[in-house]
Amino acid sequence: MPLDRTCAMAVAIAILSLSACGKQPPADPVAALPAMAPYEIGDAYLYLLGRALVLRQQRLDFEQGGFQWNQLVHRTPGETTQSSPELDVAYSEAWIAVDERHCVLLEVPSITKRYYTWHMVNGWGETLVNINERTFPDQPHGKFALCLKDSAAVAPDGARRIDLPVKSVRAIARVGLGSDPSTARRLQQQFKLTAPAEIAAPSFIQVPLFTDEALPGVELFDQAQQILTDEPDINAGMESIRAQVAKVAELAKAEVHRQRVREGIEKEGWPTLKELLATPGPKSKGWSHPAVAGNYGSDYRRRTMMNFAALWANVNTEVTFFGNQKLDGSQAYVQTFDADSPPSAKASQGWSVMVLDAETRQVIGNDLNRFSLGDSARLQPNPDGSLTIAFAPTLPDGIAKSNWLPTAAGKRYNLNLRFHVPAEDVVQGTYFPPPLTARP
């Protein structure tokens, strides 16, 4: 007797169920990834963040800073609106694009008896080249052709070829103000770029415009593949961390694992960055200086830290920074340099010290409108030849007004002391500035 319809359906379902017993469910590619410790996620985040900080500034430059490819933007000396401003130099900036068929012509003016450099940085914050009398003693000025390495581009006649490993770079021209800022301003305007119209404007990754106070989180890994493939990291030894970034990015694709990535960033990534900012390198007498700057090798953590604190940092043979952090703006401090070791003896082409807000890294306003002291100031030495500088909300007794850098009562601040073309012991890290002494 034939089966009725209900029985037939039951049999069919039973047969299908039995046939499925030997089949495995589809593999979850994310589940197949090896487990990752929070510190591995934090390290991957720090690596990506270093590039994101450059991309953020690139976006700000073009959207808000008036930048055009291969055109210089001449900054007014003494501008104080930016974080970690450079108040001892007149500087100009540009984003430069080259391609396989065209070079960009750079003209560097003749500059003597004052600090200057043409500094180029790649998209990861690595210094590629400085052009000045130290790096190119046989041609410290004149015409230079900025060309893509291994390209067929022909340098213009009379121009020295500079090969770039990437198609786009950030450039900064710096001219020391010295005691004659007007001359520095005139020389600054003499740096020139000339680019063929055939060079197409490159595109770049549009990262969100995050702030220093609210850094990106797990969402940064949503752009990880773009960041890893957009511009090569020219530094050796980065293969492992780049593979680590790719694994974390895969984890972040699945919501079930995304929280684990978020926790790794919050528990390891952000705290590590904070620790590096607090102690960027060797410390003595209350002062610290970055362990590395400008060229970082495989130390991507400190590269990110410098991109956060001082984007476009140069190599320490050009300029060395010392920091003294979280000082009390209500307290008076003095610093005395011995007669046989003034700051000018440690910086062959100029020095300066700034008071910066500990949180925003911007200058702190004061009635004197004075934000830095240095070799361009008319500082008054002590009778024995030593030099005393004061950092205080009001002028301390016995200190020349010319030697006083005002602070703000009730506000924490950092001191930023920089030496241009520093002495060998500064470069090697064996020298530290004199300590601060609190005044009652």
C-alpha positions as CSV (number, residue, x, y, z in Angstrom):
1,M,0.0,0.0,0.0
2,P,1.5,3.4,-1.0
3,L,2.6,5.8,1.7
4,D,0.3,8.7,2.4
5,R,1.7,12.2,1.8
6,T,2.5,12.8,5.5
7,C,4.5,9.6,5.8
8,A,6.4,10.4,2.6
9,M,7.5,13.7,3.9
10,A,8.7,12.2,7.2
11,V,10.7,9.6,5.4
12,A,12.3,12.3,3.1
13,I,13.3,14.4,6.1
14,A,14.8,11.4,7.8
15,I,16.8,10.5,4.8
16,L,18.1,14.0,4.4
17,S,19.0,14.1,8.1
18,L,20.9,10.9,7.8
19,S,22.8,12.1,4.7
20,A,23.9,15.2,6.5
21,C,25.4,13.4,9.4
22,G,28.8,12.9,7.8
23,K,29.2,16.6,6.7
24,Q,31.1,19.2,8.6
25,P,29.8,22.8,9.0
26,P,31.5,25.5,7.0
27,A,34.9,26.5,8.4
28,D,35.1,29.8,10.2
29,P,38.3,31.5,9.0
30,V,38.4,33.8,12.0
31,A,38.1,30.9,14.4
32,A,41.0,29.3,12.7
33,L,43.3,32.2,13.6
34,P,45.7,31.6,16.5
35,A,44.8,33.1,19.8
36,M,46.3,36.6,20.3
37,A,47.4,38.0,23.7
38,P,46.3,41.5,24.6
39,Y,49.9,42.8,24.2
40,E,50.1,41.5,20.7
41,I,46.9,43.4,19.8
42,G,48.3,46.5,21.5
43,D,51.5,46.3,19.5
44,A,49.6,45.9,16.3
45,Y,47.5,48.9,17.2
46,L,50.6,51.0,17.9
47,Y,52.1,50.1,14.6
48,L,49.0,51.2,12.7
49,L,48.5,54.3,14.8
50,G,51.9,55.6,13.7
51,R,50.8,55.7,10.1
52,A,47.3,57.0,11.0
53,L,48.8,60.0,12.7
54,V,50.6,61.0,9.5
55,L,47.4,60.4,7.4
56,R,45.4,62.5,9.8
57,Q,47.9,65.4,9.4
58,Q,47.9,64.9,5.6
59,R,44.1,65.2,5.6
60,L,44.2,68.3,7.8
61,D,46.8,69.9,5.6
62,F,44.8,69.5,2.4
63,E,41.4,70.2,3.9
64,Q,42.2,73.0,6.3
65,G,45.8,74.0,5.8
66,G,45.6,75.3,2.2
67,F,48.1,72.7,0.8
68,Q,48.4,71.9,-2.9
69,W,50.7,69.2,-4.2
70,N,54.2,70.4,-5.0
71,Q,53.6,73.9,-3.6
72,L,55.3,75.4,-0.6
73,V,53.3,76.9,2.3
74,H,55.5,79.5,4.0
75,R,54.7,79.7,7.7
76,T,54.9,83.1,9.5
77,P,57.8,82.9,12.1
78,G,56.5,82.8,15.6
79,E,53.2,81.1,14.9
80,T,51.9,79.7,18.2
81,T,48.7,78.0,17.2
82,Q,50.1,74.5,16.6
83,S,51.1,71.8,19.1
84,S,54.8,71.6,19.7
85,P,55.5,74.8,17.6
86,E,59.0,75.5,16.2
87,L,59.5,79.1,17.5
88,D,63.3,79.2,16.8
89,V,63.0,78.8,13.0
90,A,61.2,80.2,10.0
91,Y,59.8,77.1,8.3
92,S,57.9,76.2,5.2
93,E,56.1,73.0,4.4
94,A,55.0,71.0,1.3
95,W,53.6,67.6,0.2
96,I,55.6,66.5,-2.8
97,A,54.5,64.0,-5.5
98,V,56.7,62.4,-8.1
99,D,56.1,59.7,-10.6
100,E,57.9,57.3,-13.0
101,R,58.4,59.9,-15.7
102,H,58.8,63.2,-13.9
103,C,61.0,64.8,-11.2
104,V,60.2,67.9,-9.1
105,L,62.8,70.7,-9.1
106,L,63.9,72.1,-5.7
107,E,65.9,75.3,-5.4
108,V,67.7,75.8,-2.1
109,P,69.1,79.3,-1.4
110,S,72.6,80.0,-0.3
111,I,72.5,80.3,3.5
112,T,75.6,80.9,5.7
113,K,76.2,81.4,9.4
114,R,72.7,80.2,10.5
115,Y,70.9,76.9,10.8
116,Y,69.0,75.6,7.9
117,T,67.9,72.3,6.4
118,W,65.5,70.9,3.8
119,H,64.0,67.9,5.5
120,M,62.0,65.1,3.8
121,V,59.9,62.5,5.6
122,N,57.9,59.5,4.3
123,G,54.4,58.5,5.2
124,W,55.4,56.6,8.3
125,G,57.4,59.5,9.8
126,E,60.8,58.3,8.7
127,T,63.4,60.9,7.7
128,L,64.5,60.2,4.2
129,V,67.1,63.0,3.6
130,N,68.3,66.4,4.9
131,I,69.8,68.8,2.4
132,N,72.2,71.3,4.0
133,E,75.9,72.0,4.3
134,R,76.5,69.0,6.6
135,T,74.9,66.3,4.4
136,F,75.9,67.8,1.0
137,P,79.1,69.7,1.7
138,D,80.0,69.7,-2.0
139,Q,76.6,71.2,-2.9
140,P,74.8,72.8,0.1
141,H,72.5,74.9,-2.1
142,G,71.4,75.2,-5.7
143,K,69.1,73.0,-7.7
144,F,68.1,69.5,-6.8
145,A,65.9,67.1,-8.7
146,L,63.5,65.0,-6.5
147,C,62.9,61.8,-8.5
148,L,61.4,58.4,-7.9
149,K,64.1,55.9,-7.3
150,D,64.7,53.5,-10.2
151,S,62.4,55.5,-12.5
152,A,63.1,56.6,-16.0
153,A,62.5,60.3,-15.0
154,V,65.3,62.6,-16.2
155,A,66.6,65.3,-13.9
156,P,66.6,68.8,-15.3
157,D,69.9,70.1,-16.5
158,G,72.2,71.4,-13.7
159,A,70.1,69.8,-10.9
160,R,71.5,67.2,-8.6
161,R,69.4,64.1,-8.5
162,I,67.9,63.0,-5.1
163,D,66.2,59.6,-5.4
164,L,63.1,59.1,-3.3
165,P,61.9,55.5,-2.3
166,V,58.2,56.5,-2.4
167,K,56.0,58.6,-4.7
168,S,54.9,61.1,-2.1
169,V,56.8,62.8,0.8
170,R,56.3,65.5,3.3
171,A,59.0,68.3,3.2
172,I,59.9,70.9,5.8
173,A,62.3,73.8,5.2
174,R,63.8,75.3,8.4
175,V,65.8,78.4,8.7
176,G,67.1,79.5,12.1
177,L,65.8,82.9,13.2
178,G,69.0,83.9,15.1
179,S,69.2,87.5,16.0
180,D,67.9,88.6,12.7
181,P,64.4,87.1,12.0
182,S,63.8,89.3,9.0
183,T,66.7,87.8,7.1
184,A,65.5,84.3,8.0
185,R,62.1,85.2,6.6
186,R,63.7,86.5,3.4
187,L,65.7,83.3,3.0
188,Q,62.7,81.1,3.8
189,Q,60.8,82.6,0.9
190,Q,63.7,81.7,-1.5
191,F,63.1,77.9,-1.2
192,K,61.2,77.0,-4.4
193,L,59.5,74.0,-5.9
194,T,58.7,73.6,-9.6
195,A,56.7,70.5,-10.8
196,P,55.6,69.4,-14.2
197,A,51.9,69.7,-14.8
198,E,51.8,66.1,-15.9
199,I,52.3,64.8,-12.3
200,A,48.8,63.6,-11.2
201,A,47.7,64.5,-7.6
202,P,48.0,61.2,-5.6
203,S,45.1,59.9,-3.5
204,F,45.6,59.0,0.1
205,I,43.7,57.1,2.8
206,Q,41.0,59.2,4.4
207,V,41.3,58.3,8.1
208,P,38.8,59.9,10.5
209,L,39.8,63.2,12.0
210,F,40.4,61.9,15.5
211,T,41.9,64.0,18.2
212,D,44.8,63.4,20.5
213,E,42.3,63.2,23.4
214,A,40.1,60.6,21.6
215,L,42.4,58.3,19.6
216,P,40.8,55.8,17.2
217,G,40.0,52.4,18.6
218,V,39.2,49.1,17.1
219,E,37.8,50.8,14.0
220,L,41.4,51.6,13.0
221,F,41.7,47.9,12.0
222,D,38.9,48.3,9.5
223,Q,41.4,50.3,7.4
224,A,44.4,48.0,8.2
225,Q,44.6,46.4,4.7
226,Q,44.6,49.8,3.0
227,I,47.2,51.1,5.4
228,L,49.5,48.0,4.9
229,T,49.3,48.2,1.1
230,D,49.1,51.9,0.5
231,E,52.7,52.9,1.2
232,P,55.6,50.4,1.9
233,D,57.3,50.6,5.2
234,I,60.9,51.0,4.1
235,N,62.3,49.9,7.5
236,A,63.8,46.4,7.8
237,G,62.5,44.1,10.5
238,M,58.8,45.1,10.2
239,E,57.5,41.8,8.6
240,S,56.5,40.2,11.8
241,I,54.5,43.2,13.2
242,R,52.8,43.7,9.8
243,A,51.7,40.1,9.8
244,Q,50.4,40.6,13.3
245,V,48.4,43.6,12.2
246,A,46.8,41.5,9.4
247,K,45.8,38.9,12.0
248,V,44.2,41.4,14.3
249,A,42.4,43.0,11.4
250,E,40.8,39.6,10.6
251,L,39.8,39.2,14.2
252,A,38.2,42.6,14.2
253,K,35.9,41.6,11.3
254,A,33.8,39.3,13.5
255,E,31.8,41.0,16.2
256,V,32.3,38.1,18.5
257,H,36.1,38.8,18.5
258,R,35.9,42.6,18.0
259,Q,35.5,43.2,21.8
260,R,38.7,41.2,22.4
261,V,40.5,43.6,20.0
262,R,38.9,46.6,21.7
263,E,40.1,45.4,25.1
264,G,43.7,44.8,23.8
265,I,43.8,48.4,22.6
266,E,42.5,49.8,25.8
267,K,44.5,47.6,28.1
268,E,47.8,47.5,26.2
269,G,47.9,49.9,23.3
270,W,46.9,53.2,24.9
271,P,48.7,52.6,28.2
272,T,51.9,51.7,26.3
273,L,51.7,55.0,24.4
274,K,51.1,56.9,27.6
275,E,54.2,55.3,29.2
276,L,56.4,56.1,26.2
277,L,55.3,59.7,26.2
278,A,56.1,60.0,30.0
279,T,59.5,58.4,29.5
280,P,60.5,58.7,25.8
281,G,64.1,57.7,26.5
282,P,67.1,58.1,28.9
283,K,66.4,60.4,31.9
284,S,68.7,62.3,34.3
285,K,68.5,65.5,36.3
286,G,64.8,65.7,35.6
287,W,65.4,65.8,31.8
288,S,64.7,63.1,29.3
289,H,65.3,62.9,25.6
290,P,63.9,60.5,22.9
291,A,65.9,57.2,22.7
292,V,65.5,57.5,18.9
293,A,64.2,60.2,16.6
294,G,63.9,60.7,12.8
295,N,65.1,57.2,11.9
296,Y,63.6,54.4,14.1
297,G,64.8,51.1,12.6
298,S,62.4,48.4,13.9
299,D,61.3,50.4,16.9
300,Y,57.8,51.2,15.7
301,R,56.5,51.9,19.2
302,R,58.8,54.9,19.6
303,R,58.1,56.0,16.0
304,T,54.4,56.2,16.9
305,M,55.2,58.0,20.1
306,M,57.2,60.6,18.2
307,N,54.6,60.9,15.5
308,F,52.1,61.7,18.3
309,A,54.3,64.1,20.3
310,A,56.5,65.8,17.6
311,L,55.4,64.8,14.1
312,W,58.1,65.3,11.4
313,A,60.8,64.9,14.0
314,N,64.3,65.1,12.5
315,V,67.4,62.9,13.3
316,N,69.3,63.8,16.5
317,T,72.4,64.9,14.6
318,E,70.2,67.8,13.3
319,V,68.3,68.6,16.4
320,T,68.1,66.9,19.9
321,F,65.2,67.5,22.2
322,F,65.1,67.4,26.0
323,G,61.9,67.4,28.0
324,N,61.1,68.2,31.6
325,Q,57.5,67.2,32.2
326,K,54.4,68.0,34.4
327,L,56.0,71.0,36.2
328,D,53.9,73.1,38.5
329,G,53.2,76.5,37.0
330,S,52.7,78.0,40.4
331,Q,56.2,77.1,41.5
332,A,59.3,79.2,40.6
333,Y,62.3,77.2,39.2
334,V,65.7,78.3,38.1
335,Q,68.3,76.5,36.0
336,T,72.0,77.5,36.0
337,F,74.4,76.6,33.2
338,D,78.1,76.7,34.3
339,A,80.4,79.2,32.7
340,D,82.4,76.5,30.9
341,S,79.3,74.7,29.6
342,P,76.7,77.2,28.4
343,P,73.9,75.9,26.2
344,S,75.6,77.6,23.2
345,A,78.5,75.2,23.7
346,K,76.1,72.2,23.2
347,A,74.5,73.5,20.0
348,S,76.7,74.8,17.2
349,Q,73.7,76.3,15.3
350,G,71.3,77.5,18.0
351,W,69.3,76.4,21.0
352,S,66.0,77.3,22.6
353,V,63.7,76.4,25.4
354,M,59.9,76.6,25.4
355,V,57.1,76.4,28.0
356,L,54.3,74.2,26.7
357,D,50.9,73.2,28.2
358,A,51.3,69.7,29.5
359,E,48.1,68.5,28.0
360,T,47.8,70.4,24.7
361,R,51.5,70.9,24.0
362,Q,50.7,74.4,22.9
363,V,52.3,77.6,24.3
364,I,50.8,79.2,27.4
365,G,49.9,82.9,27.0
366,N,51.5,85.5,29.3
367,D,51.7,89.3,29.6
368,L,55.2,89.4,28.0
369,N,54.0,87.5,25.0
370,R,57.2,85.5,25.5
371,F,57.1,81.8,24.7
372,S,60.7,80.8,24.4
373,L,64.3,81.8,25.3
374,G,67.4,81.0,23.4
375,D,70.5,82.1,21.5
376,S,68.5,84.8,19.8
377,A,67.5,86.4,23.2
378,R,69.8,88.9,24.9
379,L,70.3,86.8,28.0
380,Q,72.2,88.4,30.9
381,P,75.0,86.1,32.4
382,N,75.9,86.0,36.0
383,P,79.1,87.8,37.3
384,D,81.0,84.5,37.2
385,G,80.0,83.8,33.6
386,S,77.3,81.3,34.4
387,L,73.8,81.6,33.0
388,T,70.6,81.4,35.1
389,I,67.2,81.0,33.5
390,A,64.0,81.2,35.5
391,F,60.6,79.5,34.9
392,A,58.0,81.1,37.1
393,P,54.6,82.8,37.2
394,T,56.2,86.0,38.5
395,L,59.8,87.3,38.1
396,P,61.9,85.8,40.9
397,D,64.2,88.0,43.0
398,G,67.7,88.4,41.6
399,I,66.8,87.2,38.1
400,A,67.1,89.5,35.1
401,K,63.8,90.0,33.3
402,S,65.5,89.0,30.0
403,N,66.2,85.6,31.6
404,W,62.6,84.9,32.7
405,L,60.2,82.6,30.9
406,P,56.7,83.1,32.4
407,T,54.5,80.1,33.5
408,A,50.9,80.1,34.5
409,A,49.9,79.6,38.1
410,G,47.8,76.5,38.6
411,K,48.7,75.0,35.2
412,R,51.0,72.1,34.6
413,Y,53.5,72.5,31.8
414,N,56.4,70.8,30.0
415,L,59.7,72.4,29.1
416,N,61.1,71.6,25.6
417,L,64.8,72.3,25.2
418,R,66.3,71.8,21.8
419,F,69.8,72.0,20.5
420,H,70.4,72.4,16.7
421,V,73.4,70.5,15.4
422,P,74.3,69.4,18.9
423,A,77.7,68.5,20.3
424,E,78.8,64.9,20.2
425,D,78.0,64.1,23.8
426,V,74.5,65.4,23.3
427,V,74.1,63.1,20.2
428,Q,75.5,60.2,22.1
429,G,73.2,60.7,25.0
430,T,75.8,61.2,27.7
431,Y,75.0,64.9,28.3
432,F,71.9,66.2,30.2
433,P,71.0,69.8,30.9
434,P,71.4,71.2,34.4
435,P,68.6,70.3,36.8
436,L,65.9,72.7,37.9
437,T,66.0,74.1,41.4
438,A,62.7,75.2,43.1
439,R,62.7,78.7,44.6
440,P,60.6,79.3,47.8
